[in-house]
Amino acid sequence: MGIRVFVADDDSTFRFLLRETLPDGEIVVVGEASDRFELVAGAGDTKPDVILLDQMCDAQTVGELRVAAPDARVIILSGHQRDDADQALAAAADGYIVKGADLDALRAAVRG
């Protein structure tokens, strides 16, 4: 079925853009969430391969995702380059990419 991706971002426009542009035949968006509660429940239900996670969440949420979807890679989506505030979250995740990255870079991150 390809690479199953779950998108979590509090910005509905950004979620829409990812849902519409990220799929490419290999990558499939299987769910989305606007907050951490929808995220953990949705990831548990869909068991994605990759979770694209806005920094709306914290390292504790990443820990909850490790229980709900233990095989999923968690990639942080950030509106800016990494700084001290992002260190704990980035350390808990499997990857980190800036939202301004081009679509090819984002797809490469999803593919691992």
Stockholm file with secondary structure:
# STOCKHOLM 1.0

chainA/1-112         MGIRVFVADDDSTFRFLLRETLPDGEIVVVGEASDRFELVAGAGDTKPDVILLDQMCDAQTVGELRVAAPDARVIILSGHQRDDADQALAAAADGYIVKGADLDALRAAVRG
#=GR chainA/1-112 SS CCEEEEEECSCHHHHHHHHHHSCCSSEEEEEEESSHHHHHHHHHHHCCSEEEEETTSCHHHHHHHHHHSTTCEEEEEESSCCCGGGHHHHHHSSEEEETTSCHHHHHHHHHC
#=GC SS_cons         CCEEEEEECSCHHHHHHHHHHSCCSSEEEEEEESSHHHHHHHHHHHCCSEEEEETTSCHHHHHHHHHHSTTCEEEEEESSCCCGGGHHHHHHSSEEEETTSCHHHHHHHHHC
//
